[in-house]
Amino acid sequence: MKILVLSDSHGDTESIVSSCKVHKPDVIIFLGDGYEDLNFALPYLCAPVYAVRGNNDFYPCRYPYYRIAQFSDVKFYLTHGHLENVRFGRNALINKCKDKNCRAALYGHTHLPYCSDENGIFILNPGSSRNGTCGIINVEGGNISGEIREINK
């Protein structure tokens, strides 16, 4: 299963639509700060969307601040990251992920792309779609791999 991870579009609807066209995912995850962009883009997207709200997504945003999603045999903790204070490190994020029995944590907020394994948790921040980056995750048979890519490549 191929998962496209986006965050922080901040008014750039085209980056959401174009990343879907280029990467042709099975699932799209949007990690907040651009729910209006996402809502506008929804009719043009090629896959189901799982979304959370960010610190700049105000009323009437209908997305939760975090959610748990399972793809294949892997549970993911999805969050924007501001409530876990990711600007000051990933410890709270890792702890929340473990508390929810998840094997992967996806977050945005910092606009800094990041992909690694920490303390047995797969962690990915796609950066900012407005700045041209996204995350691609592959999940097969309980195995997770991922990378940061440019949206149009």
C-alpha atoms as a printed R data frame, in Angstrom:
    type eleno elety resid chain resno       x      y      z
1   ATOM     1    CA   MET     A     1   0.000  0.000  0.000
2   ATOM     2    CA   LYS     A     2   1.348  3.409 -1.011
3   ATOM     3    CA   ILE     A     3   0.497  6.315  1.307
4   ATOM     4    CA   LEU     A     4   0.980  9.979  0.386
5   ATOM     5    CA   VAL     A     5   1.534 12.216  3.430
6   ATOM     6    CA   LEU     A     6   0.956 15.978  3.191
7   ATOM     7    CA   SER     A     7   0.884 18.827  5.685
8   ATOM     8    CA   ASP     A     8   0.925 22.591  5.983
9   ATOM     9    CA   SER     A     9  -0.410 23.666  2.599
10  ATOM    10    CA   HIS     A    10  -1.276 27.141  3.982
11  ATOM    11    CA   GLY     A    11  -3.328 28.233  0.973
12  ATOM    12    CA   ASP     A    12  -1.624 26.123 -1.704
13  ATOM    13    CA   THR     A    13  -4.416 23.884 -2.990
14  ATOM    14    CA   GLU     A    14  -2.507 23.030 -6.163
15  ATOM    15    CA   SER     A    15   0.256 21.257 -4.222
16  ATOM    16    CA   ILE     A    16  -2.317 18.837 -2.798
17  ATOM    17    CA   VAL     A    17  -3.901 18.048 -6.174
18  ATOM    18    CA   SER     A    18  -0.622 17.809 -8.069
19  ATOM    19    CA   SER     A    19   1.003 15.507 -5.489
20  ATOM    20    CA   CYS     A    20  -1.891 13.088 -5.897
21  ATOM    21    CA   LYS     A    21  -1.563 13.131 -9.692
22  ATOM    22    CA   VAL     A    22   2.208 12.601 -9.587
23  ATOM    23    CA   HIS     A    23   2.444  9.933 -6.870
24  ATOM    24    CA   LYS     A    24  -0.847  8.030 -7.426
25  ATOM    25    CA   PRO     A    25  -1.264  6.810 -3.826
26  ATOM    26    CA   ASP     A    26  -3.699  4.281 -2.408
27  ATOM    27    CA   VAL     A    27  -4.333  6.568  0.589
28  ATOM    28    CA   ILE     A    28  -3.697 10.256  1.349
29  ATOM    29    CA   ILE     A    29  -2.946 11.541  4.846
30  ATOM    30    CA   PHE     A    30  -3.220 15.278  5.525
31  ATOM    31    CA   LEU     A    31  -1.696 16.490  8.804
32  ATOM    32    CA   GLY     A    32  -3.301 19.908  9.165
33  ATOM    33    CA   ASP     A    33  -2.839 23.613  8.556
34  ATOM    34    CA   GLY     A    34  -4.800 23.801  5.357
35  ATOM    35    CA   TYR     A    35  -8.164 22.113  5.893
36  ATOM    36    CA   GLU     A    36  -9.834 24.638  3.566
37  ATOM    37    CA   ASP     A    37  -7.281 23.751  0.863
38  ATOM    38    CA   LEU     A    38  -7.958 20.061  1.423
39  ATOM    39    CA   ASN     A    39 -11.732 20.524  1.286
40  ATOM    40    CA   PHE     A    40 -11.406 22.426 -1.988
41  ATOM    41    CA   ALA     A    41  -9.113 19.722 -3.422
42  ATOM    42    CA   LEU     A    42 -11.216 16.702 -2.340
43  ATOM    43    CA   PRO     A    43 -13.172 16.335 -5.618
44  ATOM    44    CA   TYR     A    44  -9.892 16.177 -7.548
45  ATOM    45    CA   LEU     A    45  -8.092 13.619 -5.379
46  ATOM    46    CA   CYS     A    46  -7.463 10.043 -6.457
47  ATOM    47    CA   ALA     A    47  -7.592  8.209 -3.102
48  ATOM    48    CA   PRO     A    48  -9.335  8.141  0.292
49  ATOM    49    CA   VAL     A    49  -8.210 10.890  2.689
50  ATOM    50    CA   TYR     A    50  -7.443 10.691  6.414
51  ATOM    51    CA   ALA     A    51  -7.009 14.161  7.922
52  ATOM    52    CA   VAL     A    52  -6.327 15.906 11.211
53  ATOM    53    CA   ARG     A    53  -6.537 19.589 12.030
54  ATOM    54    CA   GLY     A    54  -3.625 21.885 12.738
55  ATOM    55    CA   ASN     A    55  -3.104 24.883 14.983
56  ATOM    56    CA   ASN     A    56  -4.147 27.215 12.107
57  ATOM    57    CA   ASP     A    57  -7.303 25.263 11.213
58  ATOM    58    CA   PHE     A    58 -10.083 27.190 12.877
59  ATOM    59    CA   TYR     A    59 -13.844 26.704 13.158
60  ATOM    60    CA   PRO     A    60 -15.649 25.126 11.320
61  ATOM    61    CA   CYS     A    61 -12.863 22.576 10.795
62  ATOM    62    CA   ARG     A    62 -14.414 19.132 11.263
63  ATOM    63    CA   TYR     A    63 -11.185 17.161 11.539
64  ATOM    64    CA   PRO     A    64  -9.939 15.901 14.941
65  ATOM    65    CA   TYR     A    65  -6.635 16.976 16.481
66  ATOM    66    CA   TYR     A    66  -5.326 13.424 16.241
67  ATOM    67    CA   ARG     A    67  -6.503 10.069 15.008
68  ATOM    68    CA   ILE     A    68  -5.438  6.465 14.846
69  ATOM    69    CA   ALA     A    69  -5.515  4.765 11.448
70  ATOM    70    CA   GLN     A    70  -4.554  1.248 10.514
71  ATOM    71    CA   PHE     A    71  -3.134  0.281  7.130
72  ATOM    72    CA   SER     A    72  -2.393 -3.397  6.583
73  ATOM    73    CA   ASP     A    73  -1.133 -4.561  9.980
74  ATOM    74    CA   VAL     A    74   0.342 -1.209 11.039
75  ATOM    75    CA   LYS     A    75  -1.334  1.302 13.372
76  ATOM    76    CA   PHE     A    76  -0.472  4.966 12.765
77  ATOM    77    CA   TYR     A    77  -0.771  7.914 15.137
78  ATOM    78    CA   LEU     A    78  -1.686 10.975 13.036
79  ATOM    79    CA   THR     A    79  -1.319 14.484 14.460
80  ATOM    80    CA   HIS     A    80  -0.339 17.975 13.425
81  ATOM    81    CA   GLY     A    81   2.198 17.991 16.253
82  ATOM    82    CA   HIS     A    82   1.573 21.285 18.000
83  ATOM    83    CA   LEU     A    83  -0.133 19.585 20.961
84  ATOM    84    CA   GLU     A    84   2.888 17.291 21.312
85  ATOM    85    CA   ASN     A    85   5.279 20.287 21.229
86  ATOM    86    CA   VAL     A    86   7.257 18.817 18.315
87  ATOM    87    CA   ARG     A    87   9.153 22.085 17.865
88  ATOM    88    CA   PHE     A    88  11.007 21.123 21.056
89  ATOM    89    CA   GLY     A    89  11.610 17.456 20.214
90  ATOM    90    CA   ARG     A    90   9.775 14.228 19.458
91  ATOM    91    CA   ASN     A    91   9.683 12.602 22.924
92  ATOM    92    CA   ALA     A    92   6.040 13.503 23.649
93  ATOM    93    CA   LEU     A    93   5.069 12.347 20.149
94  ATOM    94    CA   ILE     A    94   6.812  8.996 20.643
95  ATOM    95    CA   ASN     A    95   5.196  8.551 24.070
96  ATOM    96    CA   LYS     A    96   1.697  9.280 22.711
97  ATOM    97    CA   CYS     A    97   2.306  6.882 19.841
98  ATOM    98    CA   LYS     A    98   3.357  4.128 22.254
99  ATOM    99    CA   ASP     A    99   0.429  4.904 24.610
100 ATOM   100    CA   LYS     A   100  -1.943  4.326 21.674
101 ATOM   101    CA   ASN     A   101  -0.132  1.070 20.706
102 ATOM   102    CA   CYS     A   102   0.913  2.496 17.353
103 ATOM   103    CA   ARG     A   103   4.037  1.606 15.389
104 ATOM   104    CA   ALA     A   104   4.219  4.815 13.372
105 ATOM   105    CA   ALA     A   105   3.803  8.530 14.131
106 ATOM   106    CA   LEU     A   106   3.105 11.120 11.437
107 ATOM   107    CA   TYR     A   107   3.214 14.837 12.184
108 ATOM   108    CA   GLY     A   108   3.646 18.247 10.541
109 ATOM   109    CA   HIS     A   109   3.743 21.731 12.105
110 ATOM   110    CA   THR     A   110   7.508 22.412 11.847
111 ATOM   111    CA   HIS     A   111   7.643 22.482  8.004
112 ATOM   112    CA   LEU     A   112  10.888 20.486  8.358
113 ATOM   113    CA   PRO     A   113  10.883 17.160  6.464
114 ATOM   114    CA   TYR     A   114  11.959 14.226  8.622
115 ATOM   115    CA   CYS     A   115  11.893 10.439  8.241
116 ATOM   116    CA   SER     A   116  13.493  8.001 10.683
117 ATOM   117    CA   ASP     A   117  13.010  5.208 13.196
118 ATOM   118    CA   GLU     A   118  13.275  6.265 16.832
119 ATOM   119    CA   ASN     A   119  12.869  3.948 19.801
120 ATOM   120    CA   GLY     A   120  11.106  1.375 17.616
121 ATOM   121    CA   ILE     A   121   8.671  3.938 16.151
122 ATOM   122    CA   PHE     A   122   8.634  4.922 12.482
123 ATOM   123    CA   ILE     A   123   8.369  8.739 12.374
124 ATOM   124    CA   LEU     A   124   7.662 10.955  9.380
125 ATOM   125    CA   ASN     A   125   7.111 14.673  8.926
126 ATOM   126    CA   PRO     A   126   6.437 15.453  5.242
127 ATOM   127    CA   GLY     A   127   7.482 19.078  5.626
128 ATOM   128    CA   SER     A   128   5.211 21.623  3.993
129 ATOM   129    CA   SER     A   129   3.385 20.956  0.739
130 ATOM   130    CA   ARG     A   130   3.453 24.716  0.152
131 ATOM   131    CA   ASN     A   131   7.253 24.426  0.199
132 ATOM   132    CA   GLY     A   132   7.154 21.488 -2.224
133 ATOM   133    CA   THR     A   133   7.709 18.385 -0.079
134 ATOM   134    CA   CYS     A   134   5.632 15.343  0.789
135 ATOM   135    CA   GLY     A   135   6.128 11.955  2.379
136 ATOM   136    CA   ILE     A   136   5.690  8.586  0.695
137 ATOM   137    CA   ILE     A   137   5.153  5.533  2.886
138 ATOM   138    CA   ASN     A   138   4.932  1.936  1.752
139 ATOM   139    CA   VAL     A   139   3.278 -0.609  4.031
140 ATOM   140    CA   GLU     A   140   3.490 -4.281  3.124
141 ATOM   141    CA   GLY     A   141   2.906 -7.247  5.388
142 ATOM   142    CA   GLY     A   142   3.491 -5.256  8.546
143 ATOM   143    CA   ASN     A   143   6.677 -3.635  7.222
144 ATOM   144    CA   ILE     A   144   6.966  0.153  6.917
145 ATOM   145    CA   SER     A   145   9.319  2.128  4.716
146 ATOM   146    CA   GLY     A   146   9.190  5.787  3.844
147 ATOM   147    CA   GLU     A   147  10.936  8.762  2.351
148 ATOM   148    CA   ILE     A   148  10.620 12.469  1.737
149 ATOM   149    CA   ARG     A   149  10.068 13.537 -1.871
150 ATOM   150    CA   GLU     A   150   9.465 16.652 -3.849
151 ATOM   151    CA   ILE     A   151   5.803 16.927 -4.761
152 ATOM   152    CA   ASN     A   152   6.357 17.069 -8.499
153 ATOM   153    CA   LYS     A   153   8.919 14.260 -8.788
